[in-house]
Amino acid sequence: MLSSSDGFICQNRGDKNKLQRGTEMIRKNWLSMFALLVLFPACLYAGTTSGTLIQTLGLDNGAPDVLFISVDHTKSSPPGCQTNGSWAYVLPLAGDQNKKLYAMLLAARASQMPVTLVGAGVCDAFSGIETLQVTYY
């Protein structure tokens, strides 16, 4: 006949197996995250420009619905995809939120008030220029 202490021992063995499986899962996930960090380092960096003045806002018929932005300060930590030295950021003009960002940029340009711009870390709206993610005005 089994005593209650035998049941307790069996329960602990099951917990030990769960602990081992959990440790293996953490180790595998850690290795996956490490591999992503090594393989895709450009995703980790988003360019930031603090206290900058907007120099130029540009629209181009060759790239419809994209606003080009140049600033008077150099970006900190530009992403690896940023190869264009003339423009700091681009902003796709599709969607209500981006149109609000556009209005903020126009106001900052007209008033010559400094802004902080933060990129998305990718150049998906226009090749070679980081896509704008955040504007503080």
mmCIF file of the C-alpha atoms, coordinates in Angstrom:
data_MODEL
# 
_entry.id   MODEL 
# 
loop_
_atom_site.group_PDB 
_atom_site.id 
_atom_site.type_symbol 
_atom_site.label_atom_id 
_atom_site.label_alt_id 
_atom_site.label_comp_id 
_atom_site.label_asym_id 
_atom_site.label_entity_id 
_atom_site.label_seq_id 
_atom_site.pdbx_PDB_ins_code 
_atom_site.Cartn_x 
_atom_site.Cartn_y 
_atom_site.Cartn_z 
_atom_site.occupancy 
_atom_site.B_iso_or_equiv 
_atom_site.pdbx_formal_charge 
_atom_site.auth_seq_id 
_atom_site.auth_comp_id 
_atom_site.auth_asym_id 
_atom_site.auth_atom_id 
_atom_site.pdbx_PDB_model_num 
ATOM 1   C CA . MET A 1 1   ? 0.000  0.000  0.000   1.00 0.00 ? 1   MET A CA 1 
ATOM 2   C CA . LEU A 1 2   ? 1.272  3.501  -0.888  1.00 0.00 ? 2   LEU A CA 1 
ATOM 3   C CA . SER A 1 3   ? 1.491  6.168  1.735   1.00 0.00 ? 3   SER A CA 1 
ATOM 4   C CA . SER A 1 4   ? 0.855  9.844  1.230   1.00 0.00 ? 4   SER A CA 1 
ATOM 5   C CA . SER A 1 5   ? 4.586  10.401 1.276   1.00 0.00 ? 5   SER A CA 1 
ATOM 6   C CA . ASP A 1 6   ? 4.928  8.180  -1.818  1.00 0.00 ? 6   ASP A CA 1 
ATOM 7   C CA . GLY A 1 7   ? 2.432  10.372 -3.637  1.00 0.00 ? 7   GLY A CA 1 
ATOM 8   C CA . PHE A 1 8   ? 4.416  13.413 -2.629  1.00 0.00 ? 8   PHE A CA 1 
ATOM 9   C CA . ILE A 1 9   ? 7.621  11.885 -4.052  1.00 0.00 ? 9   ILE A CA 1 
ATOM 10  C CA . CYS A 1 10  ? 5.876  11.074 -7.342  1.00 0.00 ? 10  CYS A CA 1 
ATOM 11  C CA . GLN A 1 11  ? 4.543  14.612 -7.500  1.00 0.00 ? 11  GLN A CA 1 
ATOM 12  C CA . ASN A 1 12  ? 8.054  15.984 -6.998  1.00 0.00 ? 12  ASN A CA 1 
ATOM 13  C CA . ARG A 1 13  ? 9.429  13.795 -9.799  1.00 0.00 ? 13  ARG A CA 1 
ATOM 14  C CA . GLY A 1 14  ? 6.816  15.210 -12.157 1.00 0.00 ? 14  GLY A CA 1 
ATOM 15  C CA . ASP A 1 15  ? 7.724  18.730 -11.073 1.00 0.00 ? 15  ASP A CA 1 
ATOM 16  C CA . LYS A 1 16  ? 11.387 17.970 -11.705 1.00 0.00 ? 16  LYS A CA 1 
ATOM 17  C CA . ASN A 1 17  ? 10.583 16.861 -15.271 1.00 0.00 ? 17  ASN A CA 1 
ATOM 18  C CA . LYS A 1 18  ? 8.560  20.026 -15.838 1.00 0.00 ? 18  LYS A CA 1 
ATOM 19  C CA . LEU A 1 19  ? 11.452 22.081 -14.518 1.00 0.00 ? 19  LEU A CA 1 
ATOM 20  C CA . GLN A 1 20  ? 13.883 20.361 -16.886 1.00 0.00 ? 20  GLN A CA 1 
ATOM 21  C CA . ARG A 1 21  ? 11.542 20.932 -19.856 1.00 0.00 ? 21  ARG A CA 1 
ATOM 22  C CA . GLY A 1 22  ? 11.132 24.579 -18.846 1.00 0.00 ? 22  GLY A CA 1 
ATOM 23  C CA . THR A 1 23  ? 14.896 25.025 -18.610 1.00 0.00 ? 23  THR A CA 1 
ATOM 24  C CA . GLU A 1 24  ? 15.326 23.504 -22.070 1.00 0.00 ? 24  GLU A CA 1 
ATOM 25  C CA . MET A 1 25  ? 12.655 25.821 -23.472 1.00 0.00 ? 25  MET A CA 1 
ATOM 26  C CA . ILE A 1 26  ? 14.372 28.892 -22.000 1.00 0.00 ? 26  ILE A CA 1 
ATOM 27  C CA . ARG A 1 27  ? 17.710 27.767 -23.416 1.00 0.00 ? 27  ARG A CA 1 
ATOM 28  C CA . LYS A 1 28  ? 16.200 27.242 -26.890 1.00 0.00 ? 28  LYS A CA 1 
ATOM 29  C CA . ASN A 1 29  ? 14.386 30.595 -26.810 1.00 0.00 ? 29  ASN A CA 1 
ATOM 30  C CA . TRP A 1 30  ? 17.527 32.378 -25.643 1.00 0.00 ? 30  TRP A CA 1 
ATOM 31  C CA . LEU A 1 31  ? 19.477 30.876 -28.532 1.00 0.00 ? 31  LEU A CA 1 
ATOM 32  C CA . SER A 1 32  ? 16.752 31.947 -30.968 1.00 0.00 ? 32  SER A CA 1 
ATOM 33  C CA . MET A 1 33  ? 16.779 35.509 -29.648 1.00 0.00 ? 33  MET A CA 1 
ATOM 34  C CA . PHE A 1 34  ? 20.572 35.625 -29.792 1.00 0.00 ? 34  PHE A CA 1 
ATOM 35  C CA . ALA A 1 35  ? 20.475 34.435 -33.416 1.00 0.00 ? 35  ALA A CA 1 
ATOM 36  C CA . LEU A 1 36  ? 17.950 37.163 -34.300 1.00 0.00 ? 36  LEU A CA 1 
ATOM 37  C CA . LEU A 1 37  ? 20.110 39.836 -32.691 1.00 0.00 ? 37  LEU A CA 1 
ATOM 38  C CA . VAL A 1 38  ? 23.152 38.687 -34.645 1.00 0.00 ? 38  VAL A CA 1 
ATOM 39  C CA . LEU A 1 39  ? 21.389 38.205 -37.972 1.00 0.00 ? 39  LEU A CA 1 
ATOM 40  C CA . PHE A 1 40  ? 19.259 41.370 -37.919 1.00 0.00 ? 40  PHE A CA 1 
ATOM 41  C CA . PRO A 1 41  ? 21.192 44.103 -36.093 1.00 0.00 ? 41  PRO A CA 1 
ATOM 42  C CA . ALA A 1 42  ? 19.744 46.893 -38.274 1.00 0.00 ? 42  ALA A CA 1 
ATOM 43  C CA . CYS A 1 43  ? 16.322 46.264 -36.751 1.00 0.00 ? 43  CYS A CA 1 
ATOM 44  C CA . LEU A 1 44  ? 17.657 47.284 -33.353 1.00 0.00 ? 44  LEU A CA 1 
ATOM 45  C CA . TYR A 1 45  ? 18.631 50.817 -34.313 1.00 0.00 ? 45  TYR A CA 1 
ATOM 46  C CA . ALA A 1 46  ? 16.263 53.658 -34.952 1.00 0.00 ? 46  ALA A CA 1 
ATOM 47  C CA . GLY A 1 47  ? 17.700 57.034 -35.805 1.00 0.00 ? 47  GLY A CA 1 
ATOM 48  C CA . THR A 1 48  ? 16.863 59.846 -33.400 1.00 0.00 ? 48  THR A CA 1 
ATOM 49  C CA . THR A 1 49  ? 17.277 63.576 -33.900 1.00 0.00 ? 49  THR A CA 1 
ATOM 50  C CA . SER A 1 50  ? 16.666 65.675 -30.781 1.00 0.00 ? 50  SER A CA 1 
ATOM 51  C CA . GLY A 1 51  ? 16.145 69.438 -30.643 1.00 0.00 ? 51  GLY A CA 1 
ATOM 52  C CA . THR A 1 52  ? 16.483 69.807 -34.384 1.00 0.00 ? 52  THR A CA 1 
ATOM 53  C CA . LEU A 1 53  ? 14.996 72.273 -36.839 1.00 0.00 ? 53  LEU A CA 1 
ATOM 54  C CA . ILE A 1 54  ? 13.297 71.001 -39.952 1.00 0.00 ? 54  ILE A CA 1 
ATOM 55  C CA . GLN A 1 55  ? 15.189 72.387 -42.929 1.00 0.00 ? 55  GLN A CA 1 
ATOM 56  C CA . THR A 1 56  ? 13.166 71.052 -45.830 1.00 0.00 ? 56  THR A CA 1 
ATOM 57  C CA . LEU A 1 57  ? 9.925  69.170 -46.406 1.00 0.00 ? 57  LEU A CA 1 
ATOM 58  C CA . GLY A 1 58  ? 9.666  67.724 -49.881 1.00 0.00 ? 58  GLY A CA 1 
ATOM 59  C CA . LEU A 1 59  ? 7.119  66.003 -52.080 1.00 0.00 ? 59  LEU A CA 1 
ATOM 60  C CA . ASP A 1 60  ? 8.060  64.267 -55.332 1.00 0.00 ? 60  ASP A CA 1 
ATOM 61  C CA . ASN A 1 61  ? 5.752  63.134 -58.146 1.00 0.00 ? 61  ASN A CA 1 
ATOM 62  C CA . GLY A 1 62  ? 8.086  60.173 -58.622 1.00 0.00 ? 62  GLY A CA 1 
ATOM 63  C CA . ALA A 1 63  ? 7.297  58.969 -55.097 1.00 0.00 ? 63  ALA A CA 1 
ATOM 64  C CA . PRO A 1 64  ? 3.648  59.811 -54.515 1.00 0.00 ? 64  PRO A CA 1 
ATOM 65  C CA . ASP A 1 65  ? 2.291  59.933 -50.975 1.00 0.00 ? 65  ASP A CA 1 
ATOM 66  C CA . VAL A 1 66  ? 5.739  60.146 -49.371 1.00 0.00 ? 66  VAL A CA 1 
ATOM 67  C CA . LEU A 1 67  ? 7.021  63.220 -47.513 1.00 0.00 ? 67  LEU A CA 1 
ATOM 68  C CA . PHE A 1 68  ? 10.799 63.744 -47.480 1.00 0.00 ? 68  PHE A CA 1 
ATOM 69  C CA . ILE A 1 69  ? 12.277 65.434 -44.386 1.00 0.00 ? 69  ILE A CA 1 
ATOM 70  C CA . SER A 1 70  ? 15.695 67.034 -43.901 1.00 0.00 ? 70  SER A CA 1 
ATOM 71  C CA . VAL A 1 71  ? 16.899 68.409 -40.566 1.00 0.00 ? 71  VAL A CA 1 
ATOM 72  C CA . ASP A 1 72  ? 19.784 70.541 -39.318 1.00 0.00 ? 72  ASP A CA 1 
ATOM 73  C CA . HIS A 1 73  ? 21.283 67.914 -36.948 1.00 0.00 ? 73  HIS A CA 1 
ATOM 74  C CA . THR A 1 74  ? 22.849 64.561 -37.676 1.00 0.00 ? 74  THR A CA 1 
ATOM 75  C CA . LYS A 1 75  ? 20.863 61.516 -36.647 1.00 0.00 ? 75  LYS A CA 1 
ATOM 76  C CA . SER A 1 76  ? 22.108 59.421 -33.759 1.00 0.00 ? 76  SER A CA 1 
ATOM 77  C CA . SER A 1 77  ? 22.235 55.692 -34.483 1.00 0.00 ? 77  SER A CA 1 
ATOM 78  C CA . PRO A 1 78  ? 20.961 55.668 -38.079 1.00 0.00 ? 78  PRO A CA 1 
ATOM 79  C CA . PRO A 1 79  ? 19.849 52.238 -39.257 1.00 0.00 ? 79  PRO A CA 1 
ATOM 80  C CA . GLY A 1 80  ? 22.007 50.272 -41.667 1.00 0.00 ? 80  GLY A CA 1 
ATOM 81  C CA . CYS A 1 81  ? 19.469 50.801 -44.455 1.00 0.00 ? 81  CYS A CA 1 
ATOM 82  C CA . GLN A 1 82  ? 19.997 54.619 -44.363 1.00 0.00 ? 82  GLN A CA 1 
ATOM 83  C CA . THR A 1 83  ? 22.180 55.324 -47.400 1.00 0.00 ? 83  THR A CA 1 
ATOM 84  C CA . ASN A 1 84  ? 20.769 58.685 -48.516 1.00 0.00 ? 84  ASN A CA 1 
ATOM 85  C CA . GLY A 1 85  ? 22.646 61.615 -46.996 1.00 0.00 ? 85  GLY A CA 1 
ATOM 86  C CA . SER A 1 86  ? 20.297 64.354 -48.205 1.00 0.00 ? 86  SER A CA 1 
ATOM 87  C CA . TRP A 1 87  ? 17.114 63.314 -46.415 1.00 0.00 ? 87  TRP A CA 1 
ATOM 88  C CA . ALA A 1 88  ? 16.919 62.217 -42.777 1.00 0.00 ? 88  ALA A CA 1 
ATOM 89  C CA . TYR A 1 89  ? 13.452 60.634 -42.820 1.00 0.00 ? 89  TYR A CA 1 
ATOM 90  C CA . VAL A 1 90  ? 10.463 59.906 -44.993 1.00 0.00 ? 90  VAL A CA 1 
ATOM 91  C CA . LEU A 1 91  ? 6.849  59.797 -43.911 1.00 0.00 ? 91  LEU A CA 1 
ATOM 92  C CA . PRO A 1 92  ? 4.226  57.853 -45.872 1.00 0.00 ? 92  PRO A CA 1 
ATOM 93  C CA . LEU A 1 93  ? 1.158  60.086 -46.128 1.00 0.00 ? 93  LEU A CA 1 
ATOM 94  C CA . ALA A 1 94  ? -1.388 57.270 -46.085 1.00 0.00 ? 94  ALA A CA 1 
ATOM 95  C CA . GLY A 1 95  ? -3.563 57.036 -42.977 1.00 0.00 ? 95  GLY A CA 1 
ATOM 96  C CA . ASP A 1 96  ? -4.936 59.568 -40.535 1.00 0.00 ? 96  ASP A CA 1 
ATOM 97  C CA . GLN A 1 97  ? -2.113 59.244 -38.004 1.00 0.00 ? 97  GLN A CA 1 
ATOM 98  C CA . ASN A 1 98  ? 0.590  60.030 -40.552 1.00 0.00 ? 98  ASN A CA 1 
ATOM 99  C CA . LYS A 1 99  ? -1.416 63.011 -41.797 1.00 0.00 ? 99  LYS A CA 1 
ATOM 100 C CA . LYS A 1 100 ? -1.433 64.312 -38.205 1.00 0.00 ? 100 LYS A CA 1 
ATOM 101 C CA . LEU A 1 101 ? 2.335  63.866 -38.069 1.00 0.00 ? 101 LEU A CA 1 
ATOM 102 C CA . TYR A 1 102 ? 2.567  65.789 -41.358 1.00 0.00 ? 102 TYR A CA 1 
ATOM 103 C CA . ALA A 1 103 ? 0.551  68.658 -39.842 1.00 0.00 ? 103 ALA A CA 1 
ATOM 104 C CA . MET A 1 104 ? 2.908  68.722 -36.844 1.00 0.00 ? 104 MET A CA 1 
ATOM 105 C CA . LEU A 1 105 ? 5.930  68.821 -39.139 1.00 0.00 ? 105 LEU A CA 1 
ATOM 106 C CA . LEU A 1 106 ? 4.426  71.694 -41.160 1.00 0.00 ? 106 LEU A CA 1 
ATOM 107 C CA . ALA A 1 107 ? 3.748  73.652 -37.960 1.00 0.00 ? 107 ALA A CA 1 
ATOM 108 C CA . ALA A 1 108 ? 7.271  73.035 -36.676 1.00 0.00 ? 108 ALA A CA 1 
ATOM 109 C CA . ARG A 1 109 ? 8.773  74.105 -40.012 1.00 0.00 ? 109 ARG A CA 1 
ATOM 110 C CA . ALA A 1 110 ? 6.657  77.265 -40.224 1.00 0.00 ? 110 ALA A CA 1 
ATOM 111 C CA . SER A 1 111 ? 7.378  78.299 -36.616 1.00 0.00 ? 111 SER A CA 1 
ATOM 112 C CA . GLN A 1 112 ? 11.034 77.181 -36.688 1.00 0.00 ? 112 GLN A CA 1 
ATOM 113 C CA . MET A 1 113 ? 10.498 75.383 -33.376 1.00 0.00 ? 113 MET A CA 1 
ATOM 114 C CA . PRO A 1 114 ? 12.834 72.488 -32.546 1.00 0.00 ? 114 PRO A CA 1 
ATOM 115 C CA . VAL A 1 115 ? 11.454 68.971 -32.706 1.00 0.00 ? 115 VAL A CA 1 
ATOM 116 C CA . THR A 1 116 ? 12.561 65.489 -31.780 1.00 0.00 ? 116 THR A CA 1 
ATOM 117 C CA . LEU A 1 117 ? 12.165 62.898 -34.502 1.00 0.00 ? 117 LEU A CA 1 
ATOM 118 C CA . VAL A 1 118 ? 12.498 59.143 -34.015 1.00 0.00 ? 118 VAL A CA 1 
ATOM 119 C CA . GLY A 1 119 ? 12.714 56.728 -36.907 1.00 0.00 ? 119 GLY A CA 1 
ATOM 120 C CA . ALA A 1 120 ? 11.276 53.254 -37.221 1.00 0.00 ? 120 ALA A CA 1 
ATOM 121 C CA . GLY A 1 121 ? 14.658 51.629 -37.841 1.00 0.00 ? 121 GLY A CA 1 
ATOM 122 C CA . VAL A 1 122 ? 13.587 50.528 -41.335 1.00 0.00 ? 122 VAL A CA 1 
ATOM 123 C CA . CYS A 1 123 ? 13.597 52.056 -44.798 1.00 0.00 ? 123 CYS A CA 1 
ATOM 124 C CA . ASP A 1 124 ? 10.321 50.575 -46.011 1.00 0.00 ? 124 ASP A CA 1 
ATOM 125 C CA . ALA A 1 125 ? 8.540  53.685 -47.336 1.00 0.00 ? 125 ALA A CA 1 
ATOM 126 C CA . PHE A 1 126 ? 11.418 54.741 -49.609 1.00 0.00 ? 126 PHE A CA 1 
ATOM 127 C CA . SER A 1 127 ? 14.648 52.860 -50.228 1.00 0.00 ? 127 SER A CA 1 
ATOM 128 C CA . GLY A 1 128 ? 17.686 54.293 -48.464 1.00 0.00 ? 128 GLY A CA 1 
ATOM 129 C CA . ILE A 1 129 ? 15.801 56.687 -46.157 1.00 0.00 ? 129 ILE A CA 1 
ATOM 130 C CA . GLU A 1 130 ? 14.506 55.776 -42.710 1.00 0.00 ? 130 GLU A CA 1 
ATOM 131 C CA . THR A 1 131 ? 10.745 55.888 -42.155 1.00 0.00 ? 131 THR A CA 1 
ATOM 132 C CA . LEU A 1 132 ? 9.648  58.367 -39.473 1.00 0.00 ? 132 LEU A CA 1 
ATOM 133 C CA . GLN A 1 133 ? 7.882  56.803 -36.497 1.00 0.00 ? 133 GLN A CA 1 
ATOM 134 C CA . VAL A 1 134 ? 7.535  59.496 -33.792 1.00 0.00 ? 134 VAL A CA 1 
ATOM 135 C CA . THR A 1 135 ? 7.451  63.303 -33.704 1.00 0.00 ? 135 THR A CA 1 
ATOM 136 C CA . TYR A 1 136 ? 7.697  65.406 -30.544 1.00 0.00 ? 136 TYR A CA 1 
ATOM 137 C CA . TYR A 1 137 ? 6.909  69.095 -31.003 1.00 0.00 ? 137 TYR A CA 1 
# 
